[in-house]
Amino acid sequence: MKAPPVTDLIRRRFSCRHYAGYPIAAEKQQALQTALTHLPPAPFGNQPRFCLITADENDNTALRGLGTYGFIRGATGFIIGASQTAPNHLEDFGYLMEWLILRATSLNLGTCWLGGTFTKSKFAQKIGLYSYETIPAVTAVGEFFTPQQARQGWISALAGSRHRLPWHLLFFERDFDHPLDEKQAGKYAIPLEMVRLAPSASNKQPWRVIKDRNHWHFYLQHTPGYRADPLKILLGLCDLQRLDMGIALCHFELTARESGLSGSWIIIPERQSPPGAQTRYTATWRIE
Ligand SMILES: Cc1cc2nc3c(=O)[nH]c(=O)nc-3n(C[C@H](O)[C@H](O)[C@H](O)COP(=O)(O)O)c2cc1C
């Protein structure tokens, strides 16, 4: 069967927090397992590893102890990922986990990113975490609680209830003083719109993009106080907004390629931000 367009998958996806509670259909589990072993290269070349843990019919033991502090009900699967610290490893992790989420969406499964609300030590045991690795986030997966849920993402996107920032706050031309509208974005209007619809931690939407001739520069605008939140530090959370950037790169690249727009990710050293900067350069898509 032909895979649906990635723009459909991005519009359809939403954070599902209530699942049917029965095991994920065997053929979908198989397809997800296959996806885990056929990951695309990530933009910065890191290779985090991922595993899928699922409950079986009449046997929930695989998921025992995998807690989500009551935020998620009835999920019968989790994608767990482990990453080694290296430059841009969190962005690559975000990119690949989102790629897997879109694969799960194409299998008509619900998903929800979990960056904070999961019991780290139990998930660490499941993936056999090495001392040099961390688990930046996990993803809950499962069959939808009701068939109507499968359309929830579409409906809220159409009804405008997705609470996304408007274009003029996200996309710019040459510098941050000149907002870019859809007309000026030309063929790249759709890849940018897919960035706008991306999930982000606490829905903060920290991605900012500047167009400069044949370059699209991606920046992370850190939410003030977000990183320094004492609870986040206590829980040992990574900088979740860097995962958000990886998700944005994934949506942009997949949509651009699907639209026949070729390019590649590069890093322009002169754009690198000083350490601690609130607005941090991530990467540039160079049109080819
Ligand atoms: C990196 C990341 C971490 C997240 N962590 C959590 C979490 O711990 N708990 C939760 O319920 N949702 C979490 N979310 C889901 C966001 O709250 C959600 O993506 C955002 O509110 C937008 O809603 P949508 O995904 O339905 O479009 C996370 C999302 C991302 C991208």
The ligand as an ORCA input file, in Angstrom:
! r2SCAN-3c Opt
* xyz 0 1
  C      10.078     17.128     23.244
  C       8.638     17.011     23.701
  C       8.356     16.616     25.006
  C       7.025     16.483     25.422
  N       6.769     16.028     26.711
  C       5.489     15.793     27.085
  C       5.229     15.220     28.376
  O       6.146     14.942     29.150
  N       3.926     14.984     28.718
  C       2.893     15.255     27.856
  O       1.739     14.999     28.219
  N       3.119     15.819     26.622
  C       4.372     16.079     26.220
  N       4.629     16.599     24.962
  C       3.525     16.900     24.038
  C       3.276     18.419     23.882
  O       2.632     18.910     25.038
  C       2.433     18.653     22.596
  O       3.210     18.262     21.488
  C       2.032     20.100     22.397
  O       1.191     20.528     23.448
  C       1.281     20.299     21.067
  O       0.129     19.487     20.972
  P      -0.045     18.391     19.829
  O       1.119     17.428     19.937
  O      -1.372     17.717     20.129
  O      -0.052     19.060     18.477
  C       5.947     16.770     24.528
  C       6.254     17.179     23.220
  C       7.578     17.284     22.795
  C       7.863     17.661     21.380
*
